[in-house]
Amino acid sequence: MKPQSSRSALILIVIAQFLGASLWFAGNAAIPEISKVLNLPEITASITSAVQLGFISGTLIYAFFSIPDRFSPRIVFLASACLAALFNLLIPILPMEMISLLLCRFLVGFFLAGIYPVGMKIAADYFEKGLGNALGFLVGALVLGTAFPHFIRALDWDLSWKIIFWSTSILAIFGGLLVGIFVPDGPFRKRNTKFEISLLPKLSKIKSLKSAASGYFGHMWELYTFWAFVPTLIAYFSNTDSGTKENAILSFSTIAIGAISCAIGGIIANRIGSKKVALFSLIGSGICCLSLLLIPSAPSMIWIFFLLIWGMLVTADSPQFSTLVAQGTPPEYRGTALTLVNCMGFTLTIFSIQFGQFLLSYLKVTQMMSFLVIGPFLGLLIFRFFDKKREASSPSLPA
């Protein structure tokens, strides 16, 4: 395969990441119709958690067997995108039942493990310098893909809800083909040729990796619960039904604007470093969690502006913490480290989402989402704890 320049490869990976990530919240965008078909009033937490559990299981398997480091990551990306698209497509094809719906969403999440972290691994194989900038655009594509199903809904076409699943599956397959055919393995890839059962415990001893991972975990406690309940929060603010066109537009905008902040954060990180960008964003989103308690009585323009600011801050730290993870890990183990940290971070999202759903039985959605501050607060504290102890030398793997 003809070598690609790092710039051309990044453009293709970004496009493919966007197309593949559109599978992530496809189920959430169709929740109002699916709820009516199943005659179940509230399935947001169940559908979101099914994808998260699948992603956790997938990243655990991919990391345990070091799949992104032992095999060509572009082939892993292609196969994962096609399999995730297949199980997403089964949802409108099979008879609609809660068990089959959750199983398909679980398997979609499982194979998303070969799209998101593997995409970052491919980018890391192309960039020794400027990785924070590259991952800013890459994670921005993930954010935009996550918001895309809400955009499809916002178009308000007189089409069946099934079109959301059909369209996102086709896009994901196309994205997989882009990487599989046109993006060769990067020039800085170092292949790990063997399976090491002791690798994961060894990785846990790298202080720079633990520091970056702890900040990422605090970020993840907040992020996906915020995304999952954005339509509910907007419906509360606007006093409208969550399935309206206006709600879909605002949901898309609130999530998608994070793509811009990821890209801008990546550019800024090239000048001041990933650490400063990540911590600024983490602190800012934590402040937004607490500020939510003051917003309900505000005019619509104020709470819309507030949500857009929160949507930017809640995502901008993600690529920079991932950059710190990659930089804190030896090159031949970066794919495994990124996948493992993703696995643990998304495990936290399950508890966060379910905790949020539980609190909704007793609290208003604004009060429930203010509890998301737990993540940024603890993430910041633990990050600083490990950061003070991190090794001064370049990252190495303990014996």
Helices and strands as residue ranges (DSSP letters): H 6-21, H 26-29, H 31-38, H 44-64, H 67-70, H 73-93, H 98-112, H 116-124, H 131-154, H 162-182, H 199-203, H 207-238, H 245-272, H 274-291, G 292-294, H 300-327, G 331-333, H 334-359, H 365-370, G 371-373, H 374-389
